[in-house]
Amino acid sequence: MSILYVSPHPDAFPSLRALIAARYGEAGEGPGWGGAHPRICLQPPPTSRAPFPPPRLPALEQGPGGLWVWGATAVAQLLWPAGLGGPGGSRAAVLVQQWVSYADTELIPAACGATLPALGLRTSTQDPQAALGALGRALSPLEEWLRLHTYLAGEAPTLADLAAVTALLLPFRYVLDPSARRIWGNVTRWFITCVQQPEFRAVLGEVVLYSGARPLSQQPGPEVLVPPKTATQLKKEAKKREKLEKFQQKQKTQQQQPPPAEKKPKPEKRGKRDPGVITYDLPTPAGEKKDVSGTMPDSYSPQYVEAAWYPWWEQQGFFKPEYGRSSVSAPNPRGIFMMCIPPPNVTGSLHLGHALTNAIQDSLTRWHRMRGETTLWNPGCDHAGIATQVVVEKKLWREQGLSRHQLGREAFLQEVWKWKEEKGDRIYHQLKKLGSSLDWNRACFTMDPKLSTAVTEAFVRLHEEGVIYRSTRLVNWSCTLNSAISDIEVDKKELTGRTLLSVPGYKEKVEFGVLVSFAYKIQGSDSDEEVVVATTRIETMLGDVAVAVHPKDPRYQNLKGRSVIHPFLSRSLPIVFDDFVDMEFGTGAVKITPAHDQNDYEVGQRHGLEAVSIMDSRGALVNVPPPFLGLPRFEARKAVLAALKERGLFRGVEDNPMVVPLCNRSKDVVEPLLRPQWYVRCGEMAQAASAAVTRGDLRILPEAHQRTWHTWMDNIRDWCISRQLWWGHRIPAYFVTVSDPAVPPGEDPDERYWMSGRSEAEAREKAAKEFGVSPDKISLQQDEDVLDTWFSSGLFPFSIFGWPNQSEDLSVFYPGTLLETGHDILFFWVARMVMLGLKLTGKLPFREVYLHAIVRDAHGRKMSKSLGNVIDPLDVIHGVSLQGLHDQLLSSNLDPSEVEKAKEGQKADFPAGIPECGTDALRFGLCAYTSQGRDINLDVNRILGYRHFCNKLWNATKFALRGLGKGFVPSPTSKPGGHESLVDRWIRSRLTEAVRLSNQGFQAYDFSAVTTAQYSFWLYELCDVYLECLKPVLNGVDQVVAECARQTLYTCLDVGLRLLSPFMPFVTEELFQRLPRRTPQAPPSLCITPYPEPSECSWKDPDAEAAMELALSITRAVRSLRADYNLTRIRPDCFLEVADEATGALASAVSGYVQALASAGVVAVLALGAPVPQGCAVALASDRCSVHLQLQGLVDPARELGKLQAKRSEAQRQAQRLRERRAASGYPSKVPLDVQEADRTKLQQTEAELRKVDEAIALFQKML
């Protein structure tokens, strides 16, 4: 048995690091040595078993007498090998190791240095401000990295996050007050996200952040030792005290002198003027083109950029498939792209799920449109039966004091239509705000006559074929709504035990999460023999018709053929034997209530038991004796319990974890009730849908969802499509009454007495034919119920084109190309569209299904109003204050206690509110987050990072336009002119790669790859490199080279903006309209300009890329040296030592670029074998080139030597530890290969660092 020795002190962060790693190891692949999980021991190892010298905690002993591993880094890696992020040597693993090393060498010393003085664990002479400054410098790289990343490496916590978070536990607990945390906002957000992960919480509990008030006493823990001071330290302290005394004496002298004459205040320096919010104020009538003839504002402003473009796009018809062609059916060699929007609820407003869906769908639509395909993205809106009816009923009661029943069906429906006309297009306006390029002329509403006709036709056809039938079965019933509801409208609330819940219609909260046991007496028993059963719904015992036990349960074999006596009813209940009973649960005996439980219903069907309904549609008890008759169900719960106790049949109550089904519309507890309803027979249709995927006719992406698809289809149940509402498609079925004594009257469950029809007249003709009478003897009563909303949504892909009638749109755009939606409605909507499409049209409704992830908050939690983490996309676009977020809660339907909890959540996540990010940044950020198969933990700070990216685009284009000049005329094509410089060829080559990756990513639905390629090109290649190299060229005397550079620069802007356009339509249109055109025939808008394709941009140049890679490697080396020696304001000379003439020639060719990019002085290539000038620091640019930076006269050699010697001592200690670990007995056989490889790599890195330090020491010794 392996043993993990850790410190019991709550602040011993190295031990906490090991314990959290152990938690992750338990949840994942297990510990790295492949054995059992270790036992935790809260003390040092016994001296008899510990190695010498004694190991530092944490320490891990792999079995008695086995290998010892100590130190937080090694132990954590061994306990959680998956935390490396990938196999040793992979890019992910290297990144993790780099951050772990940074945490060990930079964060821990800085964190301890800042925290321990605050806790009184270091001498008071240590400067706390200096320590805090050191901590700030250590946090800076973290803050910058986390600006665009949720975690340090990848999309989930790794060893890197574990090392850094535990290193920062002390500062966050004792030093970093709220104002400091606001400064380090990204680090704070990341820290909170990590410590709220289950594995962290299991070890750390609730991490309380420092509030600014420290407890009166902070006692050092057992692991915090204050070593005795050396003579040198005491001498330094004496000098500091002497200086302090002199300073205090000087201050006292100055205070005793008369005050000097008052000086005139100096005028304040003029700083940069805050431009405030920049808006577009030029008068532009709606639909007219925006005026971009003026000067570009100084900086990017979403409000300025996004103004006026959308109405112009819509007015010009750019979003219509007919644009630029005679008709939609005109042949197009580029093909057709058709996609319909998942119709949002008419009652709804945008949430981030909508924003993600529309960002992805619009990006795809714009990409296909720019490729020249006949493109249609069809909008629509769902009538949302339950949601809309609830909204209008509340409005009616609030304004007129009337219920819908008082108003009547027809008048109520008029009120709903009136509300729809007033409020129903709100979500369309929000979609336009998101830039969605939908063809609004084809917008459909599921209650429109065209779609209603399709619904009626579908029902009648399926009923005539026997696919739709009527049956009395258990359904999900909302007593508040007085209607059946679908599975997707049921929320499952998990309870761990006894819980009081608020239920609509009840003043007091109702108890759930308990198991009540009671006894049924055996009928005819002379003794007091009984059977004890248990239930979570004691009120349903009034509907019991049997008691069930397992056939093999030896306790009840003597009760075969016996019955029990119901204490409140005049009936006995048979004891039945059924395999479904779990002998281990409770007493092994189960009460059977077929009318109110699905499992019991199935038992009842198998044993021919009567189903006795004891609740009406409002939840009041029926078919029961007094005093229970008429009681509301949860009042009856208390009454039944009291009656059982009175009769001595109560046997106990205990906590019971359970799931309570709640209606997500009314928040009522859902009851299973027996009701006659209409059902769709799904078996054959499901088989056809499953086979379509198996054959490859229908592709579901990511492919991981295909297993879910087949599982659902193989286990599908018939679909209840009746809803007891007034708003919706009234079921076109009629109950028949025949005025003929020869025909007996029918009953509801008898299908023969139900006729469907496209009209009442058609149903009458059918009935007359069925019963052999004349039509005048037929009376019809249409079903009062309406169809499930998902039924009309399932017809959406073809009903929007006028099916069953033929039309041009139906022939051209059906079947569609793609269905894109969230994976949470794969069954509820996607599967039903496929089944109904195949059944009614004989065709699949689309060829591909792409399912995106679900949006969660930055901590991985589901979006919930009660948590305060629901984000309105418009708040991200426009920005909102913290108070504004609080105000939104007040207008919600949350309880006051939930409002306070939500406010705390908002305050924690958005202490300064949500900054204005703009539509483009939101769209780009959501698509950048999209990684196939994963949920999205959305961090608004990352969206803000993409607003900064927009600003970078703005400034880059502004600089470029200035560089091009007013008289610039772009060449008719983008082909190179033949006089391009090395950097021109390089940027064209990189642009070619961005074009390739963008098209490849769109084709594969890999949006993260597309956004990464485009972001990298614009930021890291065009802005950081090419524009910097261009500045001296544009100001130079060689006009031929300058003109080539201008043409290349224009090509980069032109192609780069077209690449970005699908994701960022507003800012790219704004910038594109300010560029000159290559030809007068160019399209008027960027959104219909051809998308760059590899055939157009084929400028791959490996030689140029190799040369510029050398330049960039040299630049990185120079920048690194300048940072090491703090030469930020000096342009030191640089000497390049090369290994061969070819490298020398290449280095000479790029020396000018290095000078511009690295802010160096002279950049000279040394001749082969030539000595390096004295006083240079060295760094490797590549294996063929070393960089020597001139330091002579620029740094203090003595000071640098002191720093280097300390660094050398630490590196030597680290290397020695690694050598001893690798030399330990059993290491090659017991330590996993990937851990051995990591150790070997770490040792190589440490030894290389030692060599580098030794070289630097030798350098500075020569400079003394």
Buried (B, 14 or more C-beta within 10 A) or exposed (E): EBBBBBBEBEBBBBBBBBBBBBBBBBEEEBBBBEBEBBEBBEEBBEEEEBBEEEBBBBBBBBBEEBBBBBBBBBBBBBBBBBBBBBEBEEEBBBBBBBBBBBBBBBBBBBBBBBBBBBBBBBEEEEEBEEBBBBBBEBBEEBBEBBBBBBBBBBBBBBBBBBBBBBBBBBBBBBBBBEEBBEEBBBBBBBBBBBBBBEBBBBBBEEBEBBEEEBEEEBEBBEBBEEEEEEEEEEEEBEEEEEEEEEEEEEEEEEEEEEEEEEEEEEEEEEEEEEEEEBEBEEEBEEEEBBEBEEEBBEEBBBBBBBBBBBBBBBEBBBBBBBBBEEEBBEEBEEEBBBBBBBBBBBBBEBBBBBBBBBBBBBBBBBBBBBBBBBBBBBBBBBBBBBBBBBBBBEBBEEEEEBEBEEBEEEEBBEBBBEBBEEBBBBBBEBBBBBBBBBBBEBBBBBBBEBBBBBBBBBBBBBBEEEBBBBEEBBBBBBBBBBBBBBEBBBBEBEBEEBBEBEBBEBEEEBBBBBBBBBBBBBBEEEEEBBBBBBBBBBBBBBBBBBBBBBEEBEEBEEBEEBBBBBBBBEEBBBBBBBEEBEBEEBBBBBBBBBBBBEBBBBBBEEBEBEBBBBBBBEBBBEBBEEEBBEBBBBBBBBBBBEBBEEEEBBBEBEEBEBEBBBBBBBBBBBBBBBBBBBBBBBEEBBBBBBBBBEEEEBBBBBEEBBEBBBEBBEEBEBBBBBBBBBBBBBBBBBBBBBEEEEBEEBEEEBBEBBBBBBEEEBBBBBBBEBBEBEEEBBEBEBBEBBBBBBBBBBBBBBBBBBBBEEEEBBEBBBBBBBBBBBBEBBBBBBBBBBBBBBBBBEEBBBEBBBBBBBBBBBBBBEBEBBBBBBBBBBBBBBBBEBEBBBEBBEEEEBEEEBBEBBBEBBEBBBEEBBBBBBBBBBBBBBBBBBBBEBBBBBBBBBBBBBBBBBBBBBBBBBBBBEBBEEEBEBBEEBEBEEEBBBBBBBBBBBBBBBBBBBBBBBEEBBBBBBBBBBBBBBBEBBBBBBBBBBEEBBEEEEEEBBBBBBBBBBBBBBBBBBBBBBBBBBBBBBBBBBBBBBEEEEEEBBBBBEBBBBEBBEBBBEEBBEBBBBBBBBBBBBBBBBEBBEBEEBEBBBBBBBEEEEBBEBBBBBBBBBBBBBBBBEBBBBEEEEEBEEBBBBBEBBEBBBBBBBBBEBBEBEEBBEEBEEBBEBBBEBBEBBEEBBEBEEBEEBBBEBBBBBBEBBBEBBBEBBEBBEEBBEBBEEBE
